[in-house]
Amino acid sequence: MKDLNEYSAAELDKLLAEEGWHTPLQPVRRQQLKLWQQWVFWGLRIYVVIMCVIVLWAFTSGMHA
């Protein structure tokens, strides 16, 4: 396999055209989540906050022991 600097400009242009890199990407839009998905993500956020509180509590109580 050749390094990038070992290719000529014509070879790179041909490769980019074959792979479709010259065409712009499709626009990305936000996906509306279903209600149960929103609840799952809020549950994960609450879980992460609770776990952070537990870790901080364990760390601080371990330092004072």
N, C-alpha and C positions, 0 to 999 in steps of 0.2 A: 504494500500500500504506500502510495506516494504522500509526501507532506503537501500541504496546501501551496507552499511557495514553489513546488516543483511542477505545477500545472501552468499552462499558458492561459492567457486571458480568453482566448477563443474556446479552449477546452472548458474553462469555468463557465463561460456564458452558455455553452451547449448543455452542460450538466444542470445549470440553474433552470434553463428552459425546459429540459426533460422532466425535472422534478416539480415544476410548477411554482418556483420561488418568485417569478416575476409577476404573478397574478396577486392582487391584494387579498388579504384574508377576509373572511366573512365577519360582519360586525357581531360583537358579543353583547348580549343583553342579559339583564338579571332574570333569573328564573323564579317565578312565583311559587313558593313552597306550599304544600298542602298543610292543613291545620295540624295534623298529627306530626308532620315533620317539624313544624315550628315548635311544638311541645317537646319533641325529642331534643332539639337543639337548646331550648331553654333549660331542660333537665340536665343536659351536659354542662351548660354554663354553671348552674347551681352546684352540680357535683364537683366541678373544678374548684369553685370558690370554697366549698366545704373542705375539700382535700388540702387546699393551701392553708386554711385556718388550722387544720389538724397538724400539718407539718410544722407550721410556725409554733403552735402550742407545744408540740413534742420537742422541738429544738430549744425553745426558751426554757422549758421545764428541765431539760437535760443539762443546760448550762448552769442552772441554779442548784443542781443536785450534787 
